[in-house]
Amino acid sequence: MHNSHDPKVLPLRDGVSPSCVVLPSQGQGLLIDFLARRLPAVTHADWLRRMQAREVVSERGQAATPQTPFTPGLRYYYYRELEREPEIPFAAEVLYQDEHLLVADKPHFLPVVPAGRYLQNTLLVRLKRMLDLPELSPIHRIDRDTAGLVVFSVQRATRGIYQALFRDRAIHKVYEAVAPYRADLAFPREHASRLEESGHFFRMHEVPGEPNSRTRMDIIEHNGRWARYRLEPVSGKRHQLRVHMAALGLPLRGDAFYPEVNDPEPGDYSNPLQLLARSLAFDDPLTGQPRAFASRRSLLALPG
């Protein structure tokens, strides 16, 4: 669980903010025993090593020791560590930066934020380290598999103002995708459906009921077998564009999750998902100025 924290408690280390665990309101015994049970990915011996290095610190700024008792409701900070993290050999480009906003152009395969196997090899941590921006935070997400534009808030003070743009759908987003061509489907079209988690591997699926997701779709070009599509999500559900296209019998080229799960081995970069966050436009809520950004990346040429 990651919380905004007081940097005096534990500073940013290698671009990584400390993680936070809040002790439950009931409990007893020693803190170290609780941590080893609650966060079993870190062994008891490893918690001991971290405590000896003064790297488990309470919200009051006190370093925990192996003898520290469990104190209900207290927050502790520690650094997340990963052994043998896969190296992602692709770099992002910063397209724009001012005191409030940063816009990055992300490669395929690079996660936006730390999760699972990835910590240093994430867009957020790389940018924090490279640019020394401890308060940097993404104000929306795109999938690890998707390339293109990601907008970050540079400072906590104005973050909420920019987050509201995405929450209120006040941003015009355009994606590009390569998928099969179907002569029997008319374009432009709008696809609306109800998306819910399928309970498998964080995938989403369409279910009956009131639509909660909507995508405008058009064809940019086609060669009779494959087409390049322009996709405009009106809502922002996870995997929305991938699920909507697959539901029309147009699964995106290189999609490892829809319609079937076929997750490639770590380090296999041979078949990137053909989905690109191509452009973003919005009126800046602080200045009122119109802003527009476009990715410099491109998808593959249409296969024959």
Residue pairs with C-beta under 8 A, 6 or more apart in sequence:
1 19
1 20
1 21
1 22
2 17
2 19
2 20
3 20
3 75
4 156
5 17
5 18
5 20
5 59
5 77
6 59
7 134
8 61
9 18
9 57
9 58
9 59
9 61
9 77
10 18
10 55
10 57
10 77
10 78
10 79
12 128
12 134
13 79
14 120
14 125
14 129
15 120
15 124
15 125
15 126
15 127
15 128
15 129
15 130
16 79
16 80
16 114
16 119
16 120
16 125
16 128
17 134
18 57
18 77
18 78
18 79
18 80
19 77
19 78
19 79
19 80
20 75
20 76
20 77
21 35
21 38
21 39
21 75
21 76
21 78
22 73
22 74
22 75
23 31
23 34
23 70
23 71
23 72
23 73
23 74
23 75
23 76
24 72
24 73
25 72
25 73
26 72
27 34
27 70
27 72
28 69
28 70
29 69
29 70
30 66
30 67
30 68
30 69
30 70
31 56
31 64
31 68
31 69
31 70
31 71
31 76
32 44
32 47
32 48
32 51
32 64
32 66
32 68
33 44
33 70
34 70
35 42
35 47
35 56
35 76
36 42
36 43
36 44
36 47
42 50
42 81
47 56
48 66
50 56
50 78
50 79
51 63
51 64
51 65
51 66
51 68
52 66
54 63
55 63
55 78
55 79
56 63
56 64
56 76
56 77
56 78
57 63
57 64
57 76
57 77
57 78
58 64
58 71
58 74
58 75
58 76
58 77
59 74
59 75
59 76
59 77
60 74
64 76
80 114
80 119
81 119
82 117
82 118
82 119
82 120
85 117
85 118
85 119
85 120
85 121
86 117
86 118
86 121
86 266
86 267
87 121
88 107
88 109
88 110
88 118
88 121
89 269
90 107
90 108
90 109
90 110
90 269
91 107
91 126
92 104
92 105
92 106
92 107
92 110
92 123
92 126
92 127
93 104
93 105
93 296
94 102
94 103
94 104
94 105
94 127
94 131
95 103
95 104
95 105
95 149
95 293
95 296
96 102
96 103
96 293
97 103
97 131
97 154
98 154
99 154
99 155
100 153
100 154
100 155
100 158
100 162
100 286
101 151
101 152
101 153
101 154
101 162
102 127
102 131
102 133
102 136
102 151
102 152
102 154
103 149
103 150
103 151
103 152
103 280
103 293
104 123
104 127
104 149
104 150
104 152
105 147
105 148
105 149
105 295
105 296
105 297
106 112
106 123
106 142
106 146
106 147
106 148
106 149
106 150
106 277
107 147
107 297
108 145
108 146
108 147
108 269
108 272
108 273
109 144
109 145
109 269
109 272
110 121
110 122
110 123
110 144
111 118
111 121
111 122
111 123
111 144
112 122
112 123
112 124
112 138
112 141
112 142
112 144
112 150
113 122
113 123
113 124
113 138
113 141
114 122
114 124
114 125
115 122
117 266
118 144
119 125
120 126
123 138
123 150
124 136
124 137
124 138
124 152
127 133
127 136
127 152
128 134
128 136
133 154
135 153
135 154
135 155
135 156
135 159
136 152
136 153
136 154
137 152
137 153
137 156
137 159
138 150
138 151
138 152
138 153
139 151
139 152
139 153
139 159
139 162
139 163
139 165
139 166
140 150
140 151
140 166
140 171
140 236
141 150
142 148
142 149
142 150
142 277
143 239
143 242
143 273
143 275
145 254
145 255
145 256
145 272
145 273
145 275
146 175
146 273
146 275
146 276
146 277
147 272
147 275
147 276
147 277
147 295
147 297
148 175
148 276
148 277
148 278
148 295
148 297
149 277
149 278
149 279
149 280
149 293
149 294
149 295
150 277
151 162
151 280
151 293
153 159
153 162
153 163
158 286
161 285
161 286
162 285
164 170
164 285
165 171
165 282
165 285
166 236
169 234
169 235
169 236
170 282
170 283
171 280
171 281
171 282
172 232
172 279
172 280
172 281
172 282
173 232
173 233
173 277
173 279
173 280
174 230
174 231
174 232
174 278
174 279
174 280
175 230
175 231
175 232
175 233
175 241
175 275
175 276
175 277
175 278
176 220
176 228
176 229
176 230
176 231
176 275
176 276
176 278
176 299
177 228
177 229
177 231
177 241
177 245
177 252
177 274
177 275
177 276
177 299
178 226
178 227
178 228
178 229
178 252
178 253
178 274
178 299
178 300
178 302
178 303
179 226
179 227
179 229
179 245
179 250
179 251
179 252
179 253
179 274
180 225
180 226
180 227
180 249
180 250
180 251
181 219
181 222
181 223
181 224
181 225
181 226
181 227
182 248
182 249
182 250
185 248
185 250
187 217
187 218
187 219
188 216
188 217
188 218
188 219
189 216
189 217
189 218
190 214
190 215
190 216
190 217
191 214
191 215
191 217
191 244
191 247
191 248
192 211
192 213
192 214
192 215
193 206
193 211
193 213
193 243
193 244
193 247
194 206
194 207
194 208
194 209
194 210
194 211
194 212
194 213
195 204
195 205
195 206
195 207
195 212
195 213
195 237
195 238
195 239
195 240
195 243
196 204
196 205
196 207
197 203
197 204
197 205
198 204
198 205
200 261
201 257
201 261
202 238
203 239
203 257
203 258
203 261
204 237
204 238
204 239
204 240
204 243
205 243
206 243
206 247
212 235
212 237
213 233
213 235
213 237
213 240
213 243
213 244
214 233
214 234
214 235
215 231
215 232
215 233
215 234
215 235
215 240
215 241
215 244
216 231
216 232
216 234
217 229
217 230
217 231
217 232
217 244
217 245
218 229
218 230
219 227
219 228
219 229
219 230
220 227
220 228
220 229
220 230
221 227
221 228
221 302
222 228
222 302
223 302
223 304
225 302
225 303
225 304
226 253
226 302
226 303
227 302
228 299
228 302
229 245
229 250
230 278
231 241
231 245
233 240
233 241
239 257
239 258
241 252
241 275
242 251
242 252
242 255
242 257
242 258
242 273
242 275
243 258
245 251
245 252
245 258
246 252
246 255
246 258
246 259
251 258
251 259
252 258
252 273
252 274
252 275
253 273
253 274
253 300
253 303
254 271
254 272
254 273
254 274
255 273
255 275
256 262
256 263
256 264
256 273
257 263
264 270
264 271
274 299
274 300
275 299
276 295
276 297
276 298
276 299
277 295
278 294
278 295
279 292
279 293
279 294
279 295
280 292
280 293
281 290
281 291
281 292
281 293
282 290
282 291
283 289
283 290
283 291
284 290
284 291
